[in-house]
Amino acid sequence: MSILKLEDVTKVYENHVAVDGVSFEIPKGCIFGLLGPNGAGKTSIIRIITTITRADSGVVYLDGEKLSSKHPYQIGYMPEERGLYKKMKVGEHLIYLARLKGMSKKQALDAINEWLEKFEIKGWWDKKVEELSKGMQQKIQFISTVIHRPKLLILDEPFSGLDPINTNLIKDEIDALNQSGISIIFSTHRMEQVEEICERIVLINKGKNILEGSVKDVKNQFKENLFRIGFEGNLPYDFTDNATVVKRDKGSITVKLDMAKDSNSLLEYLISNGVIVHSFNEILPNLNEIFIKQVQGEY
Amino acid sequence: MDKLWLIIKREYLTRVKKRSFIITTVITPLALVLFMVVVGFIFSYESGDVIRIAVVDEGNILNKKKIKNDESLYFYYEDQPIETLRDNFDATVYSGILAIPPLQNIKTKKHTIYYYSDRQPSIDVSLKIEQRVSELIREHKIDRLQLDKEGLKALNTKIVLDPEPITPNSEDTSNLTTFIAAGIGGVMGMIMYMTVFIYGMMVMRSVMEEKMNRIVEIMISSVRPFQLMMGKIIGVGAVGLTQVGIWALLMPILYFLVILFFGFNPDDLNSTANMPAEIDMADMEVLMGQITNELTAINWWLIIPLFIFYFLGGYFLYASLFAAVGSAMGDDLGEGQALTIPITIPVVMAFYIMFVAVRAPQSSLAVWSSIFPLFSPIVMPARLAFDPPFWQIATSVLVLLISALFFVWLSARIYRVGILMYGKKVSFRELGKWLFYKD
């Protein structure tokens, strides 16, 4: 069962196609990376999911139902460009946003108190938003996004402007929310965060879905059979018949295996030839490289 | 509906609870009253100097009749010749010597009298002297020419032009009606003009702020752009009504307090300054009675609801346009200012047409402007007290109602695109295109 399913979604603005027949599916309980360069159509896709705009064609299903105007209650969205009413007090601001998400005043109060306690910021209730630092405002922003316990959480660059401590704090909360069953769409340019957090990704470029799958599968799909071997002793004279040396360092070597050969036989071959192997790692491409290569059309 | 209510409540409460709102709402009438009091004191300022004037009436044309004195101006007849008085001037209490030569001719229409002093008399004093001496010379002439005083009094006839309808059944109006209707019309038109501008601009600024601090994307992931826009327009409109309402209550109270504590009537400013002649109190009372009659005779049951209708219609029409423009503005305020011009021009034009409408309420300019929806919210209220024909009111109301709905719809189309559009230079062509964007 998927929490979100896009089928051939297209959105055309007057002179360009922002979203061009995009389809993908997000399994329930997944942390999903929505990736793509600037202007690829990520925001357009997010706006369609959040019902801010409508797709020209194609269908979006949220938790098995066709997307409709009642669904915003089940979605929490933190845009990349975000802000709060500067003159409002933290408490009343959170109540306001929670009530717009369909919570009663009582529910809102309970949930807000719980979150403020969790972040140890109960004392902020009567502070005006403009009195808070940017990082503090981000916390409030995060609370306002998750306050109504959405089924689907969409976070666009959630860590921008946060210091490492608060980044970890929010990261832990995202994990905890995910553990409690909330599915999360995570949109960012920071690939190391994607690798760390996401289980699945979709890569959008020029409005099209160019790559989709689990992080592991994607990496495997793009692996180049590269291995780094740390060793002592001399390499056998006929070593280059078995593998192509890509890079030689002191005490280590990076090789590319022919597709036909597997890593175990290389390892056996080295050991049987008296080489002392300290380490043997497959070098998987990182998402950053895949991202850049895909976007620049190298594959 | 719930969400719209939440938005209205927020827009209203955040503004009304602001210190600046409380200050402007309370301080403005206070400042106005204070201003009136200060101006009142300035105008009623008497130099404090008492001017004593020796009057030398060589031809005895004033016949030693008492010249009217007041707190700062005293006249004393002196029998000594002017030369003697001038020689001993320093030893006397006088500030000046008034020499009244004999009349050359009893029928003369101009007579020069002389004031000897080292100090120029103030304009005020000069006028008083001229007027008071003139009155006595008039009496002298009446005596000399042996005219009948009572007969003379009867010469002046005050003419009152009373407009009457041709068809005998129509309502009779007096000339006062026209006068009062003009006053009411002017005030209503003025209030409309101010509210459209002040609160329309407030809506625009607020929309811009929301867009600039990027809360808008969060908001419209929960509510429809239309709800957000309407919530703002209604909320700010309610703030406007609150403010105008408070002023309407506070002004008369303060006015009353001023009269009570300072013992003077701010209205005196005008009457004493411009009308030195004494007003007959009895006349005044009759006039006040007539005004009250006229005010009660006006069909308030029609005017007040209509005024509220035009207020709401005009406000919604213009505030929605201001909201649309606010949504289209970027970071560069100066650039966006150009977009407000097409909205402000009709408002200002309507304001000027309103003056014409008050003077000539049946002129074709007034009639057509009170039907044209961009002008009617300001022009029609100014005409209402003049009893415009029913068809004109009906047409105007209908046209305004349809137009207000149309402009709200139109603005909402622009608004929904504008609030999410950043970093694009917006032209009118661009705005036109936005109208046809799909959701």
Interface residues (C-beta under 8 A of the other chain):
Chain A: Y13 E14 R47 T50 T51 I52 T53 R54 D56 S69 P72 I75 Y77 M78 P79 E81 R82 G83 L84 Y85 K86 K87 M88 Y96 L97 R99 L100 K101 Q141 S144
Chain B: K3 L6 I7 R10 T14 K18 N213 R214 I215 E217 I218 M219 I220 S221 S222 V223 R224 L420 Y422 K433 Y437 K438 D439
